[in-house]
Each structure stands twice: as structure tokens, then as C-alpha cells.
Amino acid sequence: MIQELSFIDDDFAIALQNVYKRWHEVLKRALEDAQSAGECSADFNSGDEALFIISSIEGSISSAKVFQDLSYYERSTRGLISYIKAL
């Protein structure tokens, strides 16, 4: 919806931005919690990594949509999971 509808209606765009901001904040806090617990490296910016994760998920969805093939989503999310585990 963000990619398709955010430019059509300003109120809808604001609502989508709020959802996106909340998603980012939840991921950022989860990464910070993992850093504090020693479950991952402490040597990264949790806000930047949260943005990268969201962008990767959105890109995975777009790839599957463009190619009309769910395997693009599955393959790219496997790569993202590997990336997250390496943190």
C-alpha cells in the first residue's frame, strides 16, 4: 500500500508513514535489546539496521510482485534472515 497509495491521498500517506515509523521503532528496540543481551554484535546502529531490514522486506515483496513469483520473496527473505543471524 505504501508504494501504490501513499502519493494519492495525503491523509492516507500520513497514516502509512505512522505505521512505518512504528514498525521501525519496534525493530530498532528489538535490535537494541539483542545488543544489550549480548545476542549480537554491539557494533552497529540499530536504527540504520532496522531501516535496512524494512527496506529488504519491502524489496522482497516488490520483487515477488514484479515477477509474479513468490519464490523471489522466499529467496530474498532467506538472504535477509542469514544477514540478521550474522549480526
N, C-alpha and C positions, 0 to 999 in steps of 0.2 A: 504494500500500500504506500509505503514511503516513496518508492521510486516512481510510482504511477500517479498518485493523487496529491502529493504534497504541493505541487505547483498550481493546482486547480482552485483550491479554496484555502484562504488564509487561516480561517479558524481550524480547519482540519489539519493544516500543516502544523499549527501550534500544538494541537493535541498529539500528533505523531511525534513531534520533537520532544514533548514531555515524556512519552513512552520510551523513546530512545534514550533520553537522559537518565531515566530511572534504570533502564537496562544497563547502561554504562556504569552507573553508581553501584548497582548490585554486583556486577562483575569485578569492579575495582575493589570493593570491600572484600570479596571472596579471595582475590589475589593477595590483598594485604593480610588477611587472616592466615593464608597459607604461608606467606613470608614470615609472619610472627611466630607461627608454629614450627618453623624450620622445615616445612614440607616442600619448599622450593627455594631457589636462589633468592637472596635478598637484593641482588644486583640488577634490578630492573624497575622501571617506572610503571606502577600498577595502572595508572590512568592511560598511559600510552598502550600498554598491553591489552587493556580492556577494549580500547578503541580498535586495535588490530583484530581482536577476536570477533567483535561485532562485524567489522568490515569483511572479515573472512567468511563469516556465516552468510551475510548478505550477498557476497560474491558467489558463494556456493549455490545459493538459491537462484541467482540470476543466470548462472551457467546452466543449471538444470532447465530453467525456463527457456533460454535461448535455443538450446539443443533438443528441447522436449525429451529429455532423457534423465531419469532420476539417478543414473549411475554417476553423472557428473557431480551431483550433490554428495553422493556417498563417497566418491573418491576424494573430493576436496576436503570433506569433513574428516576423513581418516587422516589426511595430512595435518589438519588443524589439531586433532587430538594428539598426534605424535609431537607436534610443536609444543602444545601445552604440557605434556608429560616431560618434555626436556627442560622446562623452566625449573 
